[in-house]
Amino acid sequence: MNDVPADTILFDDFLKVDIRVGTIIEAEPFPEARKPAFRLKIDFGPEIGVKKTSAQITRHYTLENVVGRQVAAVVNFPPRQIGPMMSEVLTLGFPDGDGEVVMIGLDQTVPNGGRLY
């Protein structure tokens, strides 16, 4: 990723990116991925439903401690082929000092499907 700040955008541009909260309900190994990753199923509530994705989060998370965690994800990108699976959302995180993903966390539980604003 690039550390240079992005160009200035309008608020309407920000509103085009639909970032929602969901709960990881299932996690499994994803050995077919180019970089170490997990295959995740995330519940975004009744309006959006359960979506599949892969996430390169194996450095800081285990299959056991990621299930039940609430995460933020972009839910309105088109599906993307990642190895043998179709990824439906992009789980969000920040790089640690080594460039490994640290997922965005919440300090309180909120209803699945809530939109970031």
Buried (B, 14 or more C-beta within 10 A) or exposed (E): EEEEEEEEEEEEEEEEEBBBBBBBEBBEEBEEBEEEBBBBBBBBBEEBBBBBBBBBBBEEBEBEEBBEBBBBBBBEEEEEEBBEBEBBBBBBBEEEEEEBBEBBEEEEEEEBBBEBE
